[in-house]
């Protein structure tokens, strides 16, 4: 089973990236944007393709790059 091991949020809290550990021991990341539509509030997945990552440290670097790209926040 896949497990979310860490989440990073933009300064505005409107974007987040999750680091996910897969069953095969590899890692991947998923980016989301906070949406409000017709009275509903939810995290909407931002498709960036699937990337398989070999280590948690490398996944953390990629997650931060994705968050910067999505949110344009300065860290």
PQR file with spaces between the fields and no chain letter, atoms N, CA, C, O and H, PARSE charges and radii, in Angstrom:
ATOM       1  N    UNK     1       0.839   -1.183    0.000 -0.4000 1.5000
ATOM       2  CA   UNK     1       0.000    0.000    0.000 -0.0000 2.0000
ATOM       3  C    UNK     1       0.883    1.244    0.000  0.5500 1.7000
ATOM       4  O    UNK     1       1.903    1.295    0.687 -0.5500 1.4000
ATOM       5  N    UNK     2       0.484    2.233   -0.769 -0.4000 1.5000
ATOM       6  CA   UNK     2       1.226    3.490   -0.814 -0.0000 2.0000
ATOM       7  C    UNK     2       0.995    4.273    0.466  0.5500 1.7000
ATOM       8  O    UNK     2      -0.075    4.200    1.071 -0.5500 1.4000
ATOM       9  H    UNK     2      -0.345    2.192   -1.327  0.4000 1.0000
ATOM      10  N    UNK     3       2.016    5.027    0.873 -0.4000 1.5000
ATOM      11  CA   UNK     3       1.931    5.773    2.121 -0.0000 2.0000
ATOM      12  C    UNK     3       2.485    7.179    1.918  0.5500 1.7000
ATOM      13  O    UNK     3       3.603    7.351    1.434 -0.5500 1.4000
ATOM      14  H    UNK     3       2.885    5.087    0.382  0.4000 1.0000
ATOM      15  N    UNK     4       1.689    8.190    2.293 -0.4000 1.5000
ATOM      16  CA   UNK     4       2.166    9.572    2.273 -0.0000 2.0000
ATOM      17  C    UNK     4       3.107    9.729    3.461  0.5500 1.7000
ATOM      18  O    UNK     4       2.710    9.535    4.609 -0.5500 1.4000
ATOM      19  H    UNK     4       0.780    8.051    2.686  0.4000 1.0000
ATOM      20  N    UNK     5       4.364   10.084    3.173 -0.4000 1.5000
ATOM      21  CA   UNK     5       5.329   10.202    4.266 -0.0000 2.0000
ATOM      22  C    UNK     5       5.645   11.647    4.624  0.5500 1.7000
ATOM      23  O    UNK     5       6.172   11.919    5.703 -0.5500 1.4000
ATOM      24  H    UNK     5       4.687   10.241    2.240  0.4000 1.0000
ATOM      25  N    UNK     6       5.321   12.586    3.715 -0.4000 1.5000
ATOM      26  CA   UNK     6       5.573   13.990    4.026 -0.0000 2.0000
ATOM      27  C    UNK     6       4.753   14.879    3.099  0.5500 1.7000
ATOM      28  O    UNK     6       4.498   14.530    1.946 -0.5500 1.4000
ATOM      29  H    UNK     6       4.893   12.365    2.839  0.4000 1.0000
ATOM      30  N    UNK     7       4.341   16.042    3.626 -0.4000 1.5000
ATOM      31  CA   UNK     7       3.622   17.040    2.835 -0.0000 2.0000
ATOM      32  C    UNK     7       4.315   18.384    3.001  0.5500 1.7000
ATOM      33  O    UNK     7       4.765   18.741    4.090 -0.5500 1.4000
ATOM      34  H    UNK     7       4.548   16.325    4.563  0.4000 1.0000
ATOM      35  N    UNK     8       4.392   19.122    1.897 -0.4000 1.5000
ATOM      36  CA   UNK     8       4.918   20.483    1.914 -0.0000 2.0000
ATOM      37  C    UNK     8       3.825   21.409    1.403  0.5500 1.7000
ATOM      38  O    UNK     8       3.131   21.082    0.441 -0.5500 1.4000
ATOM      39  H    UNK     8       4.027   18.832    1.012  0.4000 1.0000
ATOM      40  N    UNK     9       3.668   22.568    2.045 -0.4000 1.5000
ATOM      41  CA   UNK     9       2.654   23.539    1.658 -0.0000 2.0000
ATOM      42  C    UNK     9       3.312   24.830    1.198  0.5500 1.7000
ATOM      43  O    UNK     9       4.381   25.201    1.681 -0.5500 1.4000
ATOM      44  H    UNK     9       4.231   22.834    2.827  0.4000 1.0000
ATOM      45  N    UNK    10       2.659   25.515    0.253 -0.4000 1.5000
ATOM      46  CA   UNK    10       3.128   26.834   -0.166 -0.0000 2.0000
ATOM      47  C    UNK    10       2.871   27.829    0.957  0.5500 1.7000
ATOM      48  O    UNK    10       2.111   27.551    1.884 -0.5500 1.4000
ATOM      49  H    UNK    10       1.790   25.214   -0.140  0.4000 1.0000
ATOM      50  N    UNK    11       3.507   28.985    0.866 -0.4000 1.5000
ATOM      51  CA   UNK    11       3.309   30.015    1.885 -0.0000 2.0000
ATOM      52  C    UNK    11       1.843   30.427    1.988  0.5500 1.7000
ATOM      53  O    UNK    11       1.350   30.727    3.076 -0.5500 1.4000
ATOM      54  H    UNK    11       4.125   29.211    0.113  0.4000 1.0000
ATOM      55  N    UNK    12       1.150   30.440    0.850 -0.4000 1.5000
ATOM      56  CA   UNK    12      -0.265   30.827    0.823 -0.0000 2.0000
ATOM      57  C    UNK    12      -1.188   29.703    1.287  0.5500 1.7000
ATOM      58  O    UNK    12      -2.376   29.931    1.514 -0.5500 1.4000
ATOM      59  H    UNK    12       1.550   30.197   -0.033  0.4000 1.0000
ATOM      60  N    UNK    13      -0.653   28.497    1.429 -0.4000 1.5000
ATOM      61  CA   UNK    13      -1.420   27.290    1.797 -0.0000 2.0000
ATOM      62  C    UNK    13      -2.407   26.873    0.706  0.5500 1.7000
ATOM      63  O    UNK    13      -3.300   26.062    0.954 -0.5500 1.4000
ATOM      64  H    UNK    13       0.312   28.311    1.244  0.4000 1.0000
ATOM      65  N    UNK    14      -2.250   27.426   -0.505 -0.4000 1.5000
ATOM      66  CA   UNK    14      -3.129   27.065   -1.613 -0.0000 2.0000
ATOM      67  C    UNK    14      -2.592   25.898   -2.438  0.5500 1.7000
ATOM      68  O    UNK    14      -3.308   25.352   -3.277 -0.5500 1.4000
ATOM      69  H    UNK    14      -1.525   28.085   -0.707  0.4000 1.0000
ATOM      70  N    UNK    15      -1.347   25.515   -2.208 -0.4000 1.5000
ATOM      71  CA   UNK    15      -0.728   24.405   -2.931 -0.0000 2.0000
ATOM      72  C    UNK    15      -0.031   23.491   -1.935  0.5500 1.7000
ATOM      73  O    UNK    15       0.461   23.927   -0.895 -0.5500 1.4000
ATOM      74  H    UNK    15      -0.765   25.958   -1.526  0.4000 1.0000
ATOM      75  N    UNK    16      -0.005   22.205   -2.288 -0.4000 1.5000
ATOM      76  CA   UNK    16       0.754   21.259   -1.478 -0.0000 2.0000
ATOM      77  C    UNK    16       1.326   20.183   -2.391  0.5500 1.7000
ATOM      78  O    UNK    16       0.795   19.902   -3.466 -0.5500 1.4000
ATOM      79  H    UNK    16      -0.405   21.850   -3.133  0.4000 1.0000
ATOM      80  N    UNK    17       2.418   19.592   -1.933 -0.4000 1.5000
ATOM      81  CA   UNK    17       3.024   18.458   -2.622 -0.0000 2.0000
ATOM      82  C    UNK    17       3.230   17.359   -1.591  0.5500 1.7000
ATOM      83  O    UNK    17       3.733   17.601   -0.494 -0.5500 1.4000
ATOM      84  H    UNK    17       2.849   19.820   -1.060  0.4000 1.0000
ATOM      85  N    UNK    18       2.840   16.165   -1.956 -0.4000 1.5000
ATOM      86  CA   UNK    18       3.006   15.012   -1.073 -0.0000 2.0000
ATOM      87  C    UNK    18       4.121   14.117   -1.600  0.5500 1.7000
ATOM      88  O    UNK    18       4.246   13.907   -2.806 -0.5500 1.4000
ATOM      89  H    UNK    18       2.432   15.967   -2.847  0.4000 1.0000
ATOM      90  N    UNK    19       4.926   13.592   -0.684 -0.4000 1.5000
ATOM      91  CA   UNK    19       5.888   12.546   -1.019 -0.0000 2.0000
ATOM      92  C    UNK    19       5.247   11.229   -0.624  0.5500 1.7000
ATOM      93  O    UNK    19       4.803   11.055    0.511 -0.5500 1.4000
ATOM      94  H    UNK    19       4.824   13.763    0.297  0.4000 1.0000
ATOM      95  N    UNK    20       5.204   10.304   -1.572 -0.4000 1.5000
ATOM      96  CA   UNK    20       4.531    9.023   -1.369 -0.0000 2.0000
ATOM      97  C    UNK    20       5.536    7.890   -1.544  0.5500 1.7000
ATOM      98  O    UNK    20       6.256    7.826   -2.541 -0.5500 1.4000
ATOM      99  H    UNK    20       5.565   10.446   -2.494  0.4000 1.0000
ATOM     100  N    UNK    21       5.570    7.002   -0.558 -0.4000 1.5000
ATOM     101  CA   UNK    21       6.401    5.804   -0.665 -0.0000 2.0000
ATOM     102  C    UNK    21       5.537    4.683   -1.213  0.5500 1.7000
ATOM     103  O    UNK    21       4.480    4.367   -0.667 -0.5500 1.4000
ATOM     104  H    UNK    21       4.986    7.054    0.251  0.4000 1.0000
ATOM     105  N    UNK    22       6.005    4.089   -2.301 -0.4000 1.5000
ATOM     106  CA   UNK    22       5.266    3.024   -2.964 -0.0000 2.0000
ATOM     107  C    UNK    22       5.586    1.662   -2.351  0.5500 1.7000
ATOM     108  O    UNK    22       6.551    1.515   -1.600 -0.5500 1.4000
ATOM     109  H    UNK    22       6.864    4.345   -2.744  0.4000 1.0000
ATOM     110  N    UNK    23       4.773    0.687   -2.678 -0.4000 1.5000
ATOM     111  CA   UNK    23       4.976   -0.679   -2.176 -0.0000 2.0000
ATOM     112  C    UNK    23       6.318   -1.272   -2.606  0.5500 1.7000
ATOM     113  O    UNK    23       6.893   -2.097   -1.896 -0.5500 1.4000
ATOM     114  H    UNK    23       3.990    0.806   -3.288  0.4000 1.0000
ATOM     115  N    UNK    24       6.813   -0.850   -3.769 -0.4000 1.5000
ATOM     116  CA   UNK    24       8.077   -1.394   -4.279 -0.0000 2.0000
ATOM     117  C    UNK    24       9.309   -0.693   -3.704  0.5500 1.7000
ATOM     118  O    UNK    24      10.436   -0.996   -4.095 -0.5500 1.4000
ATOM     119  H    UNK    24       6.346   -0.180   -4.345  0.4000 1.0000
ATOM     120  N    UNK    25       9.092    0.258   -2.762 -0.4000 1.5000
ATOM     121  CA   UNK    25      10.203    0.943   -2.114 -0.0000 2.0000
ATOM     122  C    UNK    25      10.634    2.229   -2.787  0.5500 1.7000
ATOM     123  O    UNK    25      11.447    2.972   -2.239 -0.5500 1.4000
ATOM     124  H    UNK    25       8.176    0.504   -2.444  0.4000 1.0000
ATOM     125  N    UNK    26      10.097    2.504   -3.974 -0.4000 1.5000
ATOM     126  CA   UNK    26      10.396    3.753   -4.665 -0.0000 2.0000
ATOM     127  C    UNK    26       9.471    4.853   -4.157  0.5500 1.7000
ATOM     128  O    UNK    26       8.510    4.588   -3.435 -0.5500 1.4000
ATOM     129  H    UNK    26       9.436    1.900   -4.419  0.4000 1.0000
ATOM     130  N    UNK    27       9.771    6.081   -4.541 -0.4000 1.5000
ATOM     131  CA   UNK    27       8.992    7.239   -4.113 -0.0000 2.0000
ATOM     132  C    UNK    27       8.427    7.948   -5.334  0.5500 1.7000
ATOM     133  O    UNK    27       8.952    7.828   -6.441 -0.5500 1.4000
ATOM     134  H    UNK    27      10.552    6.296   -5.128  0.4000 1.0000
ATOM     135  N    UNK    28       7.356    8.682   -5.114 -0.4000 1.5000
ATOM     136  CA   UNK    28       6.782    9.546   -6.133 -0.0000 2.0000
ATOM     137  C    UNK    28       6.221   10.776   -5.430  0.5500 1.7000
ATOM     138  O    UNK    28       6.096   10.790   -4.205 -0.5500 1.4000
ATOM     139  H    UNK    28       6.929    8.779   -4.215  0.4000 1.0000
ATOM     140  N    UNK    29       5.886   11.802   -6.195 -0.4000 1.5000
ATOM     141  CA   UNK    29       5.304   13.010   -5.615 -0.0000 2.0000
ATOM     142  C    UNK    29       3.991   13.330   -6.323  0.5500 1.7000
ATOM     143  O    UNK    29       3.799   12.989   -7.490 -0.5500 1.4000
ATOM     144  H    UNK    29       5.988   11.790   -7.190  0.4000 1.0000
ATOM     145  N    UNK    30       3.098   13.986   -5.600 -0.4000 1.5000
ATOM     146  CA   UNK    30       1.834   14.447   -6.176 -0.0000 2.0000
ATOM     147  C    UNK    30       1.590   15.874   -5.716  0.5500 1.7000
ATOM     148  O    UNK    30       1.747   16.191   -4.537 -0.5500 1.4000
ATOM     149  H    UNK    30       3.254   14.263   -4.652  0.4000 1.0000
ATOM     150  N    UNK    31       1.203   16.735   -6.654 -0.4000 1.5000
ATOM     151  CA   UNK    31       0.937   18.141   -6.352 -0.0000 2.0000
ATOM     152  C    UNK    31      -0.572   18.390   -6.391  0.5500 1.7000
ATOM     153  O    UNK    31      -1.297   17.792   -7.186 -0.5500 1.4000
ATOM     154  H    UNK    31       1.075   16.477   -7.612  0.4000 1.0000
ATOM     155  N    UNK    32      -1.028   19.288   -5.513 -0.4000 1.5000
ATOM     156  CA   UNK    32      -2.448   19.622   -5.403 -0.0000 2.0000
ATOM     157  C    UNK    32      -2.630   21.126   -5.240  0.5500 1.7000
ATOM     158  O    UNK    32      -1.751   21.822   -4.732 -0.5500 1.4000
ATOM     159  H    UNK    32      -0.439   19.774   -4.867  0.4000 1.0000
ATOM     160  N    UNK    33      -3.777   21.609   -5.677 -0.4000 1.5000
ATOM     161  CA   UNK    33      -4.170   23.004   -5.494 -0.0000 2.0000
ATOM     162  C    UNK    33      -5.486   23.034   -4.724  0.5500 1.7000
ATOM     163  O    UNK    33      -6.387   22.244   -5.005 -0.5500 1.4000
ATOM     164  H    UNK    33      -4.492   21.044   -6.090  0.4000 1.0000
ATOM     165  N    UNK    34      -5.602   23.946   -3.749 -0.4000 1.5000
ATOM     166  CA   UNK    34      -6.831   24.104   -2.977 -0.0000 2.0000
ATOM     167  C    UNK    34      -7.851   24.817   -3.846  0.5500 1.7000
ATOM     168  O    UNK    34      -7.566   25.879   -4.400 -0.5500 1.4000
ATOM     169  H    UNK    34      -4.870   24.588   -3.521  0.4000 1.0000
ATOM     170  N    UNK    35      -9.044   24.237   -3.969 -0.4000 1.5000
ATOM     171  CA   UNK    35     -10.090   24.786   -4.828 -0.0000 2.0000
ATOM     172  C    UNK    35     -11.358   25.030   -4.020  0.5500 1.7000
ATOM     173  O    UNK    35     -11.663   24.309   -3.070 -0.5500 1.4000
ATOM     174  H    UNK    35      -9.276   23.374   -3.519  0.4000 1.0000
ATOM     175  N    UNK    36     -12.073   26.050   -4.419 -0.4000 1.5000
ATOM     176  CA   UNK    36     -13.403   26.327   -3.883 -0.0000 2.0000
ATOM     177  C    UNK    36     -14.319   26.534   -5.077  0.5500 1.7000
ATOM     178  O    UNK    36     -14.116   27.451   -5.873 -0.5500 1.4000
ATOM     179  H    UNK    36     -11.825   26.635   -5.191  0.4000 1.0000
ATOM     180  N    UNK    37     -15.339   25.669   -5.202 -0.4000 1.5000
ATOM     181  CA   UNK    37     -16.212   25.712   -6.368 -0.0000 2.0000
ATOM     182  C    UNK    37     -17.627   25.310   -5.957  0.5500 1.7000
ATOM     183  O    UNK    37     -17.838   24.222   -5.422 -0.5500 1.4000
ATOM     184  H    UNK    37     -15.504   24.924   -4.556  0.4000 1.0000
ATOM     185  N    UNK    38     -18.580   26.180   -6.207 -0.4000 1.5000
ATOM     186  CA   UNK    38     -19.994   25.903   -5.945 -0.0000 2.0000
ATOM     187  C    UNK    38     -20.239   25.431   -4.507  0.5500 1.7000
ATOM     188  O    UNK    38     -21.033   24.520   -4.273 -0.5500 1.4000
ATOM     189  H    UNK    38     -18.409   27.064   -6.642  0.4000 1.0000
ATOM     190  N    UNK    39     -19.564   26.046   -3.567 -0.4000 1.5000
ATOM     191  CA   UNK    39     -19.757   25.697   -2.171 -0.0000 2.0000
ATOM     192  C    UNK    39     -18.919   24.531   -1.679  0.5500 1.7000
ATOM     193  O    UNK    39     -18.942   24.213   -0.490 -0.5500 1.4000
ATOM     194  H    UNK    39     -18.919   26.787   -3.757  0.4000 1.0000
ATOM     195  N    UNK    40     -18.177   23.888   -2.575 -0.4000 1.5000
ATOM     196  CA   UNK    40     -17.315   22.768   -2.187 -0.0000 2.0000
ATOM     197  C    UNK    40     -15.873   23.241   -2.072  0.5500 1.7000
ATOM     198  O    UNK    40     -15.423   24.078   -2.854 -0.5500 1.4000
ATOM     199  H    UNK    40     -18.159   24.147   -3.541  0.4000 1.0000
ATOM     200  N    UNK    41     -15.159   22.707   -1.103 -0.4000 1.5000
ATOM     201  CA   UNK    41     -13.740   22.988   -0.926 -0.0000 2.0000
ATOM     202  C    UNK    41     -12.994   21.660   -0.973  0.5500 1.7000
ATOM     203  O    UNK    41     -13.386   20.701   -0.309 -0.5500 1.4000
ATOM     204  H    UNK    41     -15.525   22.027   -0.467  0.4000 1.0000
ATOM     205  N    UNK    42     -11.912   21.603   -1.760 -0.4000 1.5000
ATOM     206  CA   UNK    42     -11.203   20.337   -1.919 -0.0000 2.0000
ATOM     207  C    UNK    42      -9.806   20.570   -2.496  0.5500 1.7000
ATOM     208  O    UNK    42      -9.518   21.627   -3.058 -0.5500 1.4000
ATOM     209  H    UNK    42     -11.593   22.382   -2.299  0.4000 1.0000
ATOM     210  N    UNK    43      -8.948   19.559   -2.345 -0.4000 1.5000
ATOM     211  CA   UNK    43      -7.628   19.564   -2.964 -0.0000 2.0000
ATOM     212  C    UNK    43      -7.765   18.946   -4.352  0.5500 1.7000
ATOM     213  O    UNK    43      -8.211   17.806   -4.486 -0.5500 1.4000
ATOM     214  H    UNK    43      -9.182   18.701   -1.889  0.4000 1.0000
ATOM     215  N    UNK    44      -7.384   19.694   -5.379 -0.4000 1.5000
ATOM     216  CA   UNK    44      -7.471   19.230   -6.756 -0.0000 2.0000
ATOM     217  C    UNK    44      -6.085   18.801   -7.243  0.5500 1.7000
ATOM     218  O    UNK    44      -5.123   19.562   -7.141 -0.5500 1.4000
ATOM     219  H    UNK    44      -7.022   20.620   -5.270  0.4000 1.0000
ATOM     220  N    UNK    45      -5.991   17.599   -7.763 -0.4000 1.5000
ATOM     221  CA   UNK    45      -4.720   17.041   -8.239 -0.0000 2.0000
ATOM     222  C    UNK    45      -4.215   17.819   -9.443  0.5500 1.7000
ATOM     223  O    UNK    45      -4.984   18.114  -10.358 -0.5500 1.4000
ATOM     224  H    UNK    45      -6.772   16.981   -7.846  0.4000 1.0000
ATOM     225  N    UNK    46      -2.936   18.153   -9.452 -0.4000 1.5000
ATOM     226  CA   UNK    46      -2.291   18.809  -10.591 -0.0000 2.0000
ATOM     227  C    UNK    46      -1.439   17.750  -11.279  0.5500 1.7000
ATOM     228  O    UNK    46      -0.427   17.314  -10.730 -0.5500 1.4000
ATOM     229  H    UNK    46      -2.311   17.913   -8.709  0.4000 1.0000
ATOM     230  N    UNK    47      -1.838   17.337  -12.465 -0.4000 1.5000
ATOM     231  CA   UNK    47      -1.113   16.286  -13.171 -0.0000 2.0000
ATOM     232  C    UNK    47       0.233   16.803  -13.668  0.5500 1.7000
ATOM     233  O    UNK    47       0.301   17.787  -14.405 -0.5500 1.4000
ATOM     234  H    UNK    47      -2.660   17.691  -12.911  0.4000 1.0000
ATOM     235  N    UNK    48       1.299   16.128  -13.256 -0.4000 1.5000
ATOM     236  CA   UNK    48       2.643   16.477  -13.717 -0.0000 2.0000
ATOM     237  C    UNK    48       3.364   15.239  -14.234  0.5500 1.7000
ATOM     238  O    UNK    48       4.587   15.243  -14.373 -0.5500 1.4000
ATOM     239  H    UNK    48       1.244   15.329  -12.657  0.4000 1.0000
ATOM     240  N    UNK    49       2.625   14.200  -14.513 -0.4000 1.5000
ATOM     241  CA   UNK    49       3.228   12.954  -14.958 -0.0000 2.0000
ATOM     242  C    UNK    49       3.778   12.166  -13.782  0.5500 1.7000
ATOM     243  O    UNK    49       3.925   12.700  -12.683 -0.5500 1.4000
ATOM     244  H    UNK    49       1.632   14.197  -14.400  0.4000 1.0000
ATOM     245  N    UNK    50       4.076   10.916  -14.010 -0.4000 1.5000
ATOM     246  CA   UNK    50       4.583   10.041  -12.957 -0.0000 2.0000
ATOM     247  C    UNK    50       6.101   10.040  -12.983  0.5500 1.7000
ATOM     248  O    UNK    50       6.706    9.817  -14.032 -0.5500 1.4000
ATOM     249  H    UNK    50       3.957   10.482  -14.903  0.4000 1.0000
ATOM     250  N    UNK    51       6.714   10.285  -11.848 -0.4000 1.5000
ATOM     251  CA   UNK    51       8.161   10.214  -11.695 -0.0000 2.0000
ATOM     252  C    UNK    51       8.474    9.227  -10.584  0.5500 1.7000
ATOM     253  O    UNK    51       7.970    9.358   -9.469 -0.5500 1.4000
ATOM     254  H    UNK    51       6.223   10.466  -10.997  0.4000 1.0000
ATOM     255  N    UNK    52       9.301    8.245  -10.887 -0.4000 1.5000
ATOM     256  CA   UNK    52       9.743    7.293   -9.871 -0.0000 2.0000
ATOM     257  C    UNK    52      11.087    7.768   -9.336  0.5500 1.7000
ATOM     258  O    UNK    52      12.007    8.049  -10.104 -0.5500 1.4000
ATOM     259  H    UNK    52       9.711    8.138  -11.794  0.4000 1.0000
ATOM     260  N    UNK    53      11.192    7.855   -8.014 -0.4000 1.5000
ATOM     261  CA   UNK    53      12.350    8.455   -7.363 -0.0000 2.0000
ATOM     262  C    UNK    53      12.981    7.406   -6.452  0.5500 1.7000
ATOM     263  O    UNK    53      12.278    6.645   -5.787 -0.5500 1.4000
ATOM     264  H    UNK    53      10.444    7.627   -7.390  0.4000 1.0000
ATOM     265  N    UNK    54      14.316    7.375   -6.428 -0.4000 1.5000
ATOM     266  CA   UNK    54      15.028    6.309   -5.724 -0.0000 2.0000
ATOM     267  C    UNK    54      15.212    6.513   -4.228  0.5500 1.7000
ATOM     268  O    UNK    54      15.400    5.535   -3.505 -0.5500 1.4000
ATOM     269  H    UNK    54      14.887    7.994   -6.968  0.4000 1.0000
ATOM     270  N    UNK    55      15.164    7.760   -3.733 -0.4000 1.5000
ATOM     271  CA   UNK    55      15.400    7.983   -2.303 -0.0000 2.0000
ATOM     272  C    UNK    55      14.484    9.075   -1.762  0.5500 1.7000
ATOM     273  O    UNK    55      13.976    9.911   -2.509 -0.5500 1.4000
ATOM     274  H    UNK    55      15.011    8.555   -4.321  0.4000 1.0000
ATOM     275  N    UNK    56      14.286    9.047   -0.452 -0.4000 1.5000
ATOM     276  CA   UNK    56      13.440   10.056    0.189 -0.0000 2.0000
ATOM     277  C    UNK    56      14.067   11.446    0.066  0.5500 1.7000
ATOM     278  O    UNK    56      13.356   12.432   -0.131 -0.5500 1.4000
ATOM     279  H    UNK    56      14.699    8.367    0.155  0.4000 1.0000
ATOM     280  N    UNK    57      15.384   11.526    0.181 -0.4000 1.5000
ATOM     281  CA   UNK    57      16.076   12.816    0.057 -0.0000 2.0000
ATOM     282  C    UNK    57      15.883   13.418   -1.334  0.5500 1.7000
ATOM     283  O    UNK    57      15.609   14.611   -1.465 -0.5500 1.4000
ATOM     284  H    UNK    57      15.961   10.725    0.341  0.4000 1.0000
ATOM     285  N    UNK    58      16.025   12.599   -2.364 -0.4000 1.5000
ATOM     286  CA   UNK    58      15.816   13.060   -3.740 -0.0000 2.0000
ATOM     287  C    UNK    58      14.348   13.451   -3.947  0.5500 1.7000
ATOM     288  O    UNK    58      14.059   14.437   -4.625 -0.5500 1.4000
ATOM     289  H    UNK    58      16.248   11.630   -2.258  0.4000 1.0000
ATOM     290  N    UNK    59      13.435   12.691   -3.371 -0.4000 1.5000
ATOM     291  CA   UNK    59      12.009   13.006   -3.473 -0.0000 2.0000
ATOM     292  C    UNK    59      11.709   14.359   -2.833  0.5500 1.7000
ATOM     293  O    UNK    59      10.884   15.116   -3.343 -0.5500 1.4000
ATOM     294  H    UNK    59      13.670   11.890   -2.820  0.4000 1.0000
ATOM     295  N    UNK    60      12.374   14.666   -1.718 -0.4000 1.5000
ATOM     296  CA   UNK    60      12.178   15.946   -1.030 -0.0000 2.0000
ATOM     297  C    UNK    60      12.612   17.109   -1.929  0.5500 1.7000
ATOM     298  O    UNK    60      11.924   18.127   -2.004 -0.5500 1.4000
ATOM     299  H    UNK    60      13.045   14.050   -1.304  0.4000 1.0000
ATOM     300  N    UNK    61      13.742   16.957   -2.604 -0.4000 1.5000
ATOM     301  CA   UNK    61      14.233   18.005   -3.514 -0.0000 2.0000
ATOM     302  C    UNK    61      13.261   18.225   -4.670  0.5500 1.7000
ATOM     303  O    UNK    61      12.951   19.362   -5.024 -0.5500 1.4000
ATOM     304  H    UNK    61      14.300   16.129   -2.543  0.4000 1.0000
ATOM     305  N    UNK    62      12.790   17.136   -5.246 -0.4000 1.5000
ATOM     306  CA   UNK    62      11.840   17.236   -6.357 -0.0000 2.0000
ATOM     307  C    UNK    62      10.528   17.856   -5.887  0.5500 1.7000
ATOM     308  O    UNK    62       9.946   18.677   -6.596 -0.5500 1.4000
ATOM     309  H    UNK    62      13.042   16.212   -4.958  0.4000 1.0000
ATOM     310  N    UNK    63      10.061   17.477   -4.712 -0.4000 1.5000
ATOM     311  CA   UNK    63       8.815   18.030   -4.169 -0.0000 2.0000
ATOM     312  C    UNK    63       8.920   19.543   -3.997  0.5500 1.7000
ATOM     313  O    UNK    63       7.983   20.271   -4.325 -0.5500 1.4000
ATOM     314  H    UNK    63      10.534   16.810   -4.136  0.4000 1.0000
ATOM     315  N    UNK    64      10.048   20.018   -3.488 -0.4000 1.5000
ATOM     316  CA   UNK    64      10.224   21.462   -3.294 -0.0000 2.0000
ATOM     317  C    UNK    64      10.256   22.189   -4.634  0.5500 1.7000
ATOM     318  O    UNK    64       9.698   23.280   -4.756 -0.5500 1.4000
ATOM     319  H    UNK    64      10.809   19.427   -3.221  0.4000 1.0000
ATOM     320  N    UNK    65      10.900   21.601   -5.640 -0.4000 1.5000
ATOM     321  CA   UNK    65      10.919   22.194   -6.978 -0.0000 2.0000
ATOM     322  C    UNK    65       9.505   22.270   -7.550  0.5500 1.7000
ATOM     323  O    UNK    65       9.119   23.286   -8.127 -0.5500 1.4000
ATOM     324  H    UNK    65      11.353   20.715   -5.541  0.4000 1.0000
ATOM     325  N    UNK    66       8.740   21.202   -7.389 -0.4000 1.5000
ATOM     326  CA   UNK    66       7.364   21.188   -7.891 -0.0000 2.0000
ATOM     327  C    UNK    66       6.514   22.238   -7.184  0.5500 1.7000
ATOM     328  O    UNK    66       5.707   22.914   -7.822 -0.5500 1.4000
ATOM     329  H    UNK    66       9.053   20.376   -6.920  0.4000 1.0000
ATOM     330  N    UNK    67       6.688   22.376   -5.888 -0.4000 1.5000
ATOM     331  CA   UNK    67       5.910   23.349   -5.129 -0.0000 2.0000
ATOM     332  C    UNK    67       6.237   24.765   -5.584  0.5500 1.7000
ATOM     333  O    UNK    67       5.335   25.589   -5.734 -0.5500 1.4000
ATOM     334  H    UNK    67       7.344   21.826   -5.370  0.4000 1.0000
ATOM     335  N    UNK    68       7.505   25.053   -5.802 -0.4000 1.5000
ATOM     336  CA   UNK    68       7.905   26.373   -6.296 -0.0000 2.0000
ATOM     337  C    UNK    68       7.296   26.641   -7.665  0.5500 1.7000
ATOM     338  O    UNK    68       6.795   27.735   -7.926 -0.5500 1.4000
ATOM     339  H    UNK    68       8.237   24.383   -5.680  0.4000 1.0000
ATOM     340  N    UNK    69       7.341   25.640   -8.535 -0.4000 1.5000
ATOM     341  CA   UNK    69       6.800   25.781   -9.877 -0.0000 2.0000
ATOM     342  C    UNK    69       5.288   26.019   -9.854  0.5500 1.7000
ATOM     343  O    UNK    69       4.781   26.869  -10.585 -0.5500 1.4000
ATOM     344  H    UNK    69       7.748   24.752   -8.323  0.4000 1.0000
ATOM     345  N    UNK    70       4.582   25.278   -9.026 -0.4000 1.5000
ATOM     346  CA   UNK    70       3.121   25.402   -8.949 -0.0000 2.0000
ATOM     347  C    UNK    70       2.686   26.723   -8.331  0.5500 1.7000
ATOM     348  O    UNK    70       1.772   27.379   -8.831 -0.5500 1.4000
ATOM     349  H    UNK    70       4.994   24.587   -8.432  0.4000 1.0000
ATOM     350  N    UNK    71       3.332   27.106   -7.259 -0.4000 1.5000
ATOM     351  CA   UNK    71       2.840   28.240   -6.475 -0.0000 2.0000
ATOM     352  C    UNK    71       3.550   29.546   -6.760  0.5500 1.7000
ATOM     353  O    UNK    71       3.014   30.620   -6.485 -0.5500 1.4000
ATOM     354  H    UNK    71       4.075   26.574   -6.852  0.4000 1.0000
ATOM     355  N    UNK    72       4.744   29.465   -7.305 -0.4000 1.5000
ATOM     356  CA   UNK    72       5.562   30.662   -7.556 -0.0000 2.0000
ATOM     357  C    UNK    72       5.920   31.395   -6.267  0.5500 1.7000
ATOM     358  O    UNK    72       6.312   32.561   -6.313 -0.5500 1.4000
ATOM     359  H    UNK    72       5.180   28.593   -7.528  0.4000 1.0000
ATOM     360  N    UNK    73       5.791   30.731   -5.116 -0.4000 1.5000
ATOM     361  CA   UNK    73       6.204   31.315   -3.833 -0.0000 2.0000
ATOM     362  C    UNK    73       7.719   31.266   -3.724  0.5500 1.7000
ATOM     363  O    UNK    73       8.359   30.357   -4.253 -0.5500 1.4000
ATOM     364  H    UNK    73       5.472   29.784   -5.079  0.4000 1.0000
ATOM     365  N    UNK    74       8.280   32.232   -3.047 -0.4000 1.5000
ATOM     366  CA   UNK    74       9.717   32.239   -2.782 -0.0000 2.0000
ATOM     367  C    UNK    74       9.975   31.559   -1.447  0.5500 1.7000
ATOM     368  O    UNK    74       9.257   31.796   -0.475 -0.5500 1.4000
ATOM     369  H    UNK    74       7.761   32.971   -2.618  0.4000 1.0000
ATOM     370  N    UNK    75      10.972   30.736   -1.400 -0.4000 1.5000
ATOM     371  CA   UNK    75      11.317   30.025   -0.170 -0.0000 2.0000
ATOM     372  C    UNK    75      12.625   30.557    0.361  0.5500 1.7000
ATOM     373  O    UNK    75      13.105   30.095    1.396 -0.5500 1.4000
ATOM     374  H    UNK    75      11.555   30.544   -2.190  0.4000 1.0000
